[in-house]
Amino acid sequence: MKSTHLKKQIIRHFSISLALALLASIIIYYRLNQEQKSNDAIHAIELDTLDITNKTADLERKIGEVKKYKEIFKTISENRKNSNGIKINDINSKLEDIGNRYNISDSAIKVSFPETLKEGIFNMTTIEMVYSSVDLSFKAINDIEALLFVSQFTNSLPGYVVINKLSIAKSKDYTDADLVGISSGQKIRLISSQVNFYWYVYKPKTEKKPEPEI
Amino acid sequence: MLSKKNFVITIGDFGAIIALHNGNTIKSTFIATLNDESKVTLKNLFDEHKSTPIRILLDNLDQTYKNKSYPLISLTSLRSIAKREINSDGDRNSFKNYIPFIPSKSSGIKKSECLFISISRSEMIDEWVKILLEIPNRLVGIYALPIESFRLFNILKKKITQPVNFKSKYHNLNCLIIQNKIGGTRQIVYSEHGIIFTRIVSYDITEVDWLEKYEQDIYSTFEYLKRSFPNINITELHITNILSEQILVHLRKLDNIELKIINYTPYQVAQEIGYKNLLTPDEVYSDLLISKVFSKEKKVLKFTTPQIIVLEKLFLVLMSSYALSGIITVTIFVTIVSIALFFGKTRSLVKEANNKKIAATQNMSQAITMASKEDLEENNKSSDLENIIDLGKIDEHLKSVGKDFTKIYSELNFIRSYNTELNNFGYTLPDFTYQNPESLIRYTVNIGGNILNKTGDIDDLFKGFDRLYNITKKSFPNSEVTYKEIPRSIDFTKKYYDYPIEFTISGTE
C-alpha cells in the first residue's frame, strides 16, 4: 500500500469526519434549540394555566365573599353607604335640630381634620374611607334626654360612628330654688356630658385602579 | 474492513505461493519467479481484493537462530538489551528480531534467554516487498515460516495423543520435519516455549542410503541440542514427520528404537486439525497447511522494515479517522433517535399542559357560570361586586363595635330599687384603635353614686352594699364587675346615712 494512497485516504476520512462533526453539531444544536423552544412553549402554557387557575380561585373567592357580603350589603342603610365625606355644616344643623328636640344647651362640637384610611380593612378597591375624631360636650335636663340626644345625633350622621368615650354626670342636686324654677317652667340643666367618638364616612376613590378582569 | 479475508504470501528459494484465505476456503497461486507475466497475474489478483491485508511468510534458506543467555533480569531490561544488540549489529540488510524468554520463578532456572533471529534479504524477497508496497492492499508485516509453524505444531500436539513412551522426564523437545514446495525439506526444533532452531535438509529418496542420511541429520541435530541441553537423551527428542506418503513408506521401515518418530502426511494433519477440504490425499507439501494455520492463528513474531513501520503508523491514523467517523456517526444516529423520542415526549407534554389548561378554563367557566347564577355578574360590572365586598367588609367590622350604651344604662334601672342614687355614668372602649377596628372589643362602664342607709347603722350599710354588688353582678353575667371597697378603717361608732359607691363593669358583649 502506497503511503501517498494512505495519506489521501486519511485526508479524505478526516474530511468526512469533519463534515460529520459539523452535521452532528448542527443536529445537536437543532436538538437543543428545539428543546428550548418546547420548554418555552410548555412553560408559556403552564403560565397561562396558572394564570387561569389563579383567576378562577380569585373568582371563587369573590363568589364566596360576594355571597356573604351581598346579604350584609342588603342590611346596610343608605345613610351608612353615604359617600359624600364629612360635611361640617350638616353636623351643626343636625346638632342644633336634635339638641332642641331634647332640651340640650351649651353644646359644643370639635371635629378633627379628616384623614383618609388606606390600610387593613380600609384598603378598598372601589371607595375610600375618611375618618375624624369628634369631641362633643353639652348640658341636659336629665340623663335620659342626654343619652337619647347622643344616640339620635350619632345615628343621624352618615357613615359609621364608634363611641369611644361617653360620660354623663350630675353636676349638683336640685335645690329648693331649682324646684321652684322648674315648677314655674324653667329648664334647669344639671346634667353635663362629654362624648368622644370616631366617625368613618365613605368618599369616592381618588385614584381609580384598573378594573380586574373576570 | 472487518472481513476475515487475508492474503498469505509464502516466499521461499524456489518460488512463492499466494494464498487468499477466506474462512475455511483457500485460493492459491504458485509463482516460481517474478517476471512481467507473473506481475500482471499478481496485479489482477490484488485488484480484485484491494482491501484484503497481506502477510509475508518467509521460508528461505538463510535464516539464523542464535540463542543468548543473560543473568536473570526483567523482561523490559532483556528487551532493551536485545534491541541494543540488534542495533549494534553491522548487518543492516537482514530482517532481524528476537524472542525473549524469562523463566518463571518456580522453574528454578537462574538465567534469562533471548533468541535472535536474522533472515537474509535476497533480491527476490526485496522485489516482493517492493511490489507489495506499491499495490493498494495493506502489507501488515513479514513473518518467518519456521517460527509461525509452532502454532501448527501446538494444534497438532493437542489433537493427537502421543504414545506413552514419548513422555519425557526432563526435556520436552520436538523436531518437526516438513517438506514445502517453495523452501524444500526443513527440520524445526521446538521447546515448550517456541522455536530453538531450524535448518534445511535435503533427502533424495532415489538414493539408496537416504534413510541413513535422515538418521544422521537427526543425530547431528541431537548433537547440536546437547550444547544447550547437556543432559539430554536422544529419547527425549520427539520427531514428527509431515511428509508425503512416498517418503513415509520408506521411513516406516526405519528400525531405530532410540528415535521416537510419529509420521503424518499433510492431508492427515489437515484432517486431524479440522481443515477437511484443504488438501487432497495425495498432497506432498505442507505450504498451504502452514499458510492456512498462520492465517487463522495468533502470530508469533513480526519482522518489519522502515517503510512498513511508516505505513503501519499511517494505517493507525486512518483507523483512527474511521473510528472518529464511526463515533460521530453513532452520535448523529443517537441524536436523531433522541430528537424523534424528544418530539414524541414533547408532544405528550404539550398535550398534557394543554389538557391542564383546558381543565382550568373549564373550571373558570363553571366559576363564571356560578357567578352569573348568583347574580354577581350583572352586566359584567365587576366594580359592583368589588363595591359589595368593600362595603360588606366595613359593615362587618364597624356595625357592631362596642356596646349599646343606652341599653346598658337602661339595664342599670335596678339600682334605684337598692337605695342608690346614680350621679355619673361613663362608657369607654379602652382598646379601640381607629386604624384597625375590631367588632368584639372590650368595653368598660363606670357608674358612680351614693348608697343610702336609712338606719345609719354600719352593718346595714355593708349589707346594702353587698346586695347592690350581687344584683349588679347578676344583671351582667358575662361581664366582670369590680367596685371600690368600703375602707376597713371606717369609723364603726359613727352613723352613715349614705356612702359613695363606684362600680366598673367590663366585658366584650
Interface residues (C-beta under 8 A of the other chain):
Chain A: M1 K2 S3 H5 L6 K7 Q9 I10 H13 F14 I16 S17 L20 A21 L23 A24 I27 I28 Y30 R31 Q34 E35 S38 A41 I42 I45 E46 D48 T49 I52 T53 K55 T56 L59 E60 K62 I63 E65 V66 K67 K68 Y69 K70 I72 F73 T75 I76 R80 K81 L117 E119 G120 I121 F122 M124 T125 T126 I127 M129 Y131 S133 D143 L147 L148 V150 S151 Y160 V162 I163 N164 K165 L166 S167 I168 A169 K170 Y198 Y200 Y202 E211 P212 E213 I214
Chain B: L133 E134 I135 P136 N137 R138 L139 Q307 V310 L311 L314 F315 V317 L318 S321 Y322 L324 S325 I328 T329 T331 I332 T335 I336 S338 I339 F342 F343 T346 L349 V350 A353 N354 K356 K357 A360 T361 N363 M364 A367 I368 M370 A371 E374 L376 E377 N380 S382 S383 L385 E386 N387 I388 I389 D390 L391 G392 K393 I394 D395 E396 H397 L398 K399 V401 G402 F405 T406 Y409 L422 N423 N424 F425 G426 Y427 T428 L429 F432 Y434 Q435 N436 P437
